[in-house]
Amino acid sequence: MKLEVKANCPINNFEPCKKFDCAWFTEIRGQNPQTGEDASEWNCAINMIPLLLLENGRQTHHTGAAIESFRNEMVKANETSTELMVAAAEGRSPKLIEG
């Protein structure tokens, strides 16, 4: 079931939406994250805020995961580098860490 919301403007004392005569009426283009299809929708920017906040949260989550992965690789590289320096200082062959 799809609910039809009345196009009343909260900025203009809940008068009917002026659509293309309003600077807040904008087009959002992108891809549907569930289907991968291209999407293009004209709507009030205020109405799109919840959708854009959800997408922002999703992208932030992906960024956090990428940063954590990068951090883990840097920890491994630092451990290897430390082992090489300690082995060189002690005059022995380094025991390389495999990952």
Backbone as ProteinMPNN parsed JSONL, in Angstrom:
{"seq_chain_A": "MKLEVKANCPINNFEPCKKFDCAWFTEIRGQNPQTGEDASEWNCAINMIPLLLLENGRQTHHTGAAIESFRNEMVKANETSTELMVAAAEGRSPKLIEG", "coords_chain_A": {"N_chain_A": [[0.845, -1.168, 0.0], [0.627, 2.146, -0.886], [1.024, 5.254, 0.483], [-0.517, 8.33, -0.175], [0.659, 11.469, 0.107], [-0.432, 14.685, 0.995], [0.396, 17.511, -0.926], [1.35, 19.826, 0.657], [2.86, 22.846, 1.611], [5.191, 23.303, 4.133], [6.68, 25.568, 4.551], [5.304, 27.623, 3.375], [2.977, 28.266, 4.902], [1.451, 25.923, 4.81], [0.129, 25.914, 2.377], [-0.908, 24.81, -0.947], [1.65, 23.019, -2.78], [3.996, 24.783, -4.785], [5.504, 23.702, -6.689], [7.468, 23.814, -9.517], [7.796, 26.527, -9.323], [9.036, 27.015, -7.006], [12.051, 27.3, -5.166], [12.898, 25.197, -3.589], [11.99, 22.92, -4.763], [13.354, 20.297, -6.213], [15.487, 18.175, -8.263], [16.473, 14.869, -7.735], [18.956, 12.628, -8.543], [20.135, 9.321, -9.066], [21.022, 5.98, -8.102], [18.875, 3.286, -7.441], [19.323, 1.689, -4.429], [18.495, -0.916, -3.916], [17.68, -2.145, -6.3], [19.429, -1.279, -8.237], [18.749, 0.191, -10.422], [18.654, 3.16, -12.457], [17.568, 6.205, -11.054], [15.394, 8.988, -10.968], [13.995, 11.733, -9.543], [11.675, 14.275, -8.957], [11.017, 16.458, -6.348], [10.094, 18.019, -3.242], [12.746, 19.479, -1.493], [12.754, 19.444, 1.269], [11.07, 17.308, 1.84], [12.694, 15.265, 1.022], [14.736, 15.03, 2.841], [14.754, 12.97, 4.969], [15.251, 10.617, 3.417], [17.717, 11.277, 2.246], [19.284, 11.503, 4.539], [19.28, 8.843, 5.432], [20.682, 7.628, 3.314], [23.106, 8.971, 3.588], [23.931, 7.985, 6.071], [24.307, 5.296, 5.391], [26.416, 5.468, 3.552], [28.37, 6.53, 5.23], [28.735, 4.395, 6.956], [29.905, 2.528, 5.21], [32.267, 3.895, 4.652], [33.476, 3.908, 7.18], [33.967, 1.157, 7.471], [35.845, 0.772, 5.434], [37.943, 2.36, 6.357], [38.594, 0.994, 8.705], [39.523, -1.425, 7.645], [41.766, -0.49, 6.224], [43.266, 0.446, 8.4], [43.816, -1.978, 9.72], [45.504, -3.21, 7.833], [47.656, -1.421, 7.921], [48.552, -1.811, 10.543], [49.524, -4.437, 10.337], [51.603, -3.977, 8.503], [53.238, -2.263, 10.011], [53.966, -3.967, 12.102], [55.503, -5.839, 10.721], [57.553, -4.185, 9.786], [58.669, -3.341, 12.219], [59.591, -5.8, 13.208], [61.55, -6.363, 11.275], [63.391, -4.26, 11.769], [64.15, -4.761, 14.433], [65.286, -7.3, 14.162], [67.433, -6.67, 12.461], [68.896, -4.984, 14.142], [69.664, -6.766, 16.106], [71.186, -8.473, 14.67], [70.248, -10.781, 13.363], [68.347, -13.104, 11.311], [65.242, -11.972, 10.043], [62.034, -12.809, 11.378], [59.442, -13.148, 9.481], [56.151, -11.886, 9.491], [53.292, -13.525, 8.535], [50.355, -12.878, 6.685]], "CA_chain_A": [[0.0, 0.0, 0.0], [1.4, 3.378, -0.944], [0.283, 6.4, 0.997], [-0.401, 9.574, -0.929], [0.775, 12.592, 1.027], [-0.86, 15.954, 0.395], [1.524, 18.38, -1.252], [1.201, 21.099, 1.354], [4.183, 23.384, 1.901], [5.351, 23.768, 5.51], [7.304, 26.899, 4.551], [4.313, 28.581, 2.887], [1.762, 28.158, 5.714], [0.757, 24.715, 4.369], [-0.593, 26.123, 1.122], [-0.484, 23.789, -1.924], [3.014, 23.139, -3.295], [4.114, 25.567, -6.019], [6.347, 22.87, -7.546], [8.605, 24.408, -10.227], [7.941, 27.936, -8.959], [9.699, 27.049, -5.693], [13.473, 26.952, -5.222], [13.103, 23.959, -2.85], [11.552, 21.801, -5.605], [14.593, 19.927, -6.9], [15.585, 16.822, -8.798], [17.505, 14.002, -7.169], [19.286, 11.521, -9.448], [21.044, 8.338, -8.49], [20.645, 4.594, -8.348], [18.134, 2.627, -6.389], [20.276, 0.772, -3.798], [17.979, -2.283, -3.874], [17.556, -2.726, -7.64], [20.525, -0.822, -9.09], [18.211, 0.957, -11.535], [18.793, 4.614, -12.375], [16.366, 6.848, -10.518], [15.329, 10.433, -11.088], [12.743, 12.127, -8.9], [11.456, 15.666, -8.591], [10.251, 16.544, -5.109], [10.515, 19.09, -2.335], [13.988, 19.123, -0.795], [12.423, 19.169, 2.67], [10.528, 15.946, 1.874], [13.759, 14.293, 0.737], [15.735, 15.017, 3.91], [14.909, 11.649, 5.603], [15.89, 9.706, 2.472], [19.119, 11.65, 2.109], [19.956, 11.161, 5.793], [19.501, 7.397, 5.424], [21.766, 7.345, 2.367], [24.336, 9.476, 4.19], [24.324, 7.019, 7.095], [24.798, 4.096, 4.713], [27.734, 5.771, 3.001], [29.276, 6.687, 6.371], [29.036, 3.039, 7.426], [30.871, 1.95, 4.258], [33.54, 4.598, 4.854], [34.05, 3.389, 8.422], [34.484, -0.191, 7.22], [37.061, 0.906, 4.625], [38.992, 2.894, 7.234], [39.014, -0.084, 9.604], [40.313, -2.352, 6.843], [43.047, 0.178, 5.992], [43.97, 0.458, 9.681], [44.325, -3.333, 9.965], [46.652, -3.416, 6.948], [48.769, -0.605, 8.43], [49.059, -2.479, 11.74], [50.343, -5.558, 9.862], [52.828, -3.43, 7.905], [54.076, -1.756, 11.099], [54.524, -5.116, 12.816], [56.567, -6.384, 9.866], [58.649, -3.217, 9.8], [59.297, -3.413, 13.545], [60.328, -7.062, 13.276], [62.749, -6.218, 10.447], [64.351, -3.376, 12.445], [64.664, -5.456, 15.626], [66.17, -8.371, 13.684], [68.661, -6.05, 11.951], [69.649, -4.485, 15.287], [70.204, -7.919, 16.835], [72.05, -9.205, 13.76], [69.681, -12.088, 13.045], [67.375, -13.12, 10.204], [63.938, -11.591, 10.546], [60.918, -13.759, 11.31], [58.395, -12.365, 8.832], [54.786, -12.164, 9.888], [52.488, -13.802, 7.357], [48.957, -12.526, 6.908]], "C_chain_A": [[0.896, 1.239, 0.0], [0.519, 4.525, -0.48], [0.523, 7.606, 0.109], [-0.426, 10.73, 0.06], [0.328, 13.851, 0.308], [0.361, 16.837, 0.192], [1.3, 19.763, -0.66], [2.569, 21.571, 1.815], [4.293, 23.876, 3.349], [5.978, 25.163, 5.592], [6.275, 27.976, 4.211], [2.968, 28.38, 3.588], [0.85, 27.016, 5.256], [-0.211, 24.954, 3.215], [-0.161, 25.023, 0.151], [0.91, 24.089, -2.478], [3.019, 23.894, -4.625], [4.991, 24.862, -7.05], [7.479, 23.661, -8.197], [8.77, 25.911, -9.967], [8.66, 28.109, -7.623], [11.147, 26.587, -5.832], [13.771, 25.638, -4.496], [12.693, 22.737, -3.652], [12.72, 21.422, -6.501], [14.53, 18.49, -7.403], [16.739, 16.089, -8.126], [17.71, 12.858, -8.158], [20.25, 10.576, -8.744], [20.609, 6.946, -8.892], [19.879, 4.064, -7.15], [19.061, 1.6, -5.75], [19.794, -0.678, -3.775], [17.951, -2.936, -5.248], [18.716, -2.355, -8.554], [20.058, -0.02, -10.289], [18.467, 2.45, -11.336], [17.467, 5.207, -11.91], [16.493, 8.353, -10.673], [13.978, 10.86, -10.529], [12.747, 13.614, -8.588], [10.598, 15.68, -7.341], [10.777, 17.729, -4.305], [11.756, 18.625, -1.567], [13.718, 18.795, 0.666], [11.874, 17.748, 2.805], [11.623, 14.905, 1.693], [14.793, 14.184, 1.85], [15.848, 13.638, 4.577], [15.608, 10.642, 4.692], [17.381, 10.002, 2.348], [19.913, 11.358, 3.381], [20.229, 9.658, 5.888], [20.651, 7.031, 4.494], [23.105, 7.811, 2.928], [24.841, 8.515, 5.259], [24.895, 5.748, 6.489], [26.201, 4.317, 4.164], [28.774, 5.932, 4.116], [29.681, 5.323, 6.926], [30.076, 2.383, 6.519], [32.246, 2.596, 4.429], [34.237, 4.088, 6.11], [34.65, 2.003, 8.241], [35.777, -0.133, 6.412], [38.225, 1.415, 5.471], [39.502, 1.807, 8.178], [39.884, -1.093, 8.866], [41.706, -1.775, 6.582], [43.891, 0.175, 7.267], [44.576, -0.911, 9.967], [45.54, -3.642, 9.096], [47.87, -2.619, 7.426], [49.373, -1.215, 9.684], [49.961, -3.641, 11.332], [51.673, -5.052, 9.294], [53.774, -2.907, 8.984], [54.705, -2.887, 11.895], [55.677, -5.724, 12.029], [57.785, -5.474, 9.889], [59.403, -3.257, 11.133], [60.124, -4.678, 13.677], [61.611, -6.981, 12.457], [63.804, -5.364, 11.142], [64.964, -4.045, 13.67], [65.644, -6.548, 15.2], [67.48, -7.789, 13.174], [69.523, -5.547, 13.103], [70.303, -5.623, 16.062], [71.107, -8.78, 15.96], [71.549, -10.603, 13.439], [68.746, -11.96, 11.843], [65.995, -12.785, 10.754], [62.916, -12.732, 10.408], [59.743, -12.955, 10.747], [57.021, -12.842, 9.27], [53.97, -12.393, 8.628], [51.038, -13.491, 7.653], [48.216, -12.766, 5.737]], "O_chain_A": [[1.818, 1.345, 0.809], [-0.583, 4.734, -0.987], [1.652, 7.864, -0.307], [-1.415, 10.939, 0.763], [0.669, 14.062, -0.856], [1.247, 16.897, 1.044], [1.088, 20.739, -1.38], [3.351, 20.786, 2.351], [3.556, 24.779, 3.746], [5.821, 25.857, 6.597], [6.363, 29.103, 4.698], [1.93, 28.328, 2.928], [-0.374, 27.132, 5.31], [-1.236, 24.282, 3.096], [0.849, 24.363, 0.391], [1.3, 25.247, -2.628], [2.161, 23.674, -5.479], [5.194, 25.37, -8.153], [8.37, 24.136, -7.494], [9.781, 26.497, -10.353], [8.866, 29.234, -7.168], [11.435, 25.611, -6.525], [14.801, 25.019, -4.762], [13.017, 21.616, -3.26], [13.04, 22.144, -7.445], [13.655, 17.709, -7.028], [17.835, 16.629, -7.973], [16.752, 12.199, -8.561], [21.073, 10.995, -7.929], [19.917, 6.757, -9.893], [20.2, 4.362, -6.0], [19.551, 0.713, -6.449], [20.611, -1.587, -3.626], [18.172, -4.141, -5.366], [18.965, -3.042, -9.544], [20.88, 0.411, -11.098], [18.495, 2.945, -10.209], [16.392, 4.768, -12.32], [17.578, 8.915, -10.525], [12.936, 10.396, -10.993], [13.706, 14.142, -8.025], [9.575, 15.0, -7.274], [11.78, 18.349, -4.661], [11.796, 17.506, -1.057], [14.398, 17.945, 1.239], [12.18, 17.058, 3.777], [11.487, 13.776, 2.165], [15.655, 13.307, 1.793], [16.97, 13.162, 4.743], [16.47, 9.892, 5.151], [18.205, 9.088, 2.346], [21.089, 11.003, 3.307], [21.285, 9.246, 6.368], [21.501, 6.213, 4.848], [24.119, 7.132, 2.768], [26.042, 8.258, 5.347], [25.857, 5.185, 7.012], [27.07, 3.455, 4.297], [29.923, 5.518, 3.961], [30.83, 5.121, 7.319], [31.018, 1.755, 7.003], [33.268, 1.914, 4.357], [35.447, 3.861, 6.105], [35.712, 1.703, 8.788], [36.704, -0.9, 6.671], [39.357, 0.956, 5.319], [40.705, 1.709, 8.423], [40.88, -1.565, 9.413], [42.707, -2.481, 6.703], [45.096, -0.072, 7.215], [45.722, -1.001, 10.407], [46.497, -4.262, 9.56], [48.998, -3.105, 7.338], [50.587, -1.146, 9.875], [51.037, -3.821, 11.903], [52.731, -5.62, 9.566], [54.987, -3.09, 8.88], [55.856, -2.78, 12.32], [56.706, -6.083, 12.601], [58.917, -5.944, 10.0], [60.632, -3.212, 11.159], [61.238, -4.64, 14.201], [62.651, -7.475, 12.891], [64.988, -5.701, 11.111], [66.163, -3.911, 13.917], [66.706, -6.704, 15.803], [68.541, -8.359, 13.43], [70.747, -5.665, 13.055], [71.388, -5.45, 16.616], [71.729, -9.72, 16.454], [72.352, -11.519, 13.261], [68.403, -10.858, 11.417], [65.621, -13.268, 11.822], [62.944, -13.503, 9.449], [59.123, -12.172, 11.466], [56.768, -14.04, 9.399], [53.956, -11.541, 7.739], [50.538, -13.798, 8.736], [47.007, -12.533, 5.713]]}, "name": "protein", "num_of_chains": 1, "seq": "MKLEVKANCPINNFEPCKKFDCAWFTEIRGQNPQTGEDASEWNCAINMIPLLLLENGRQTHHTGAAIESFRNEMVKANETSTELMVAAAEGRSPKLIEG"}
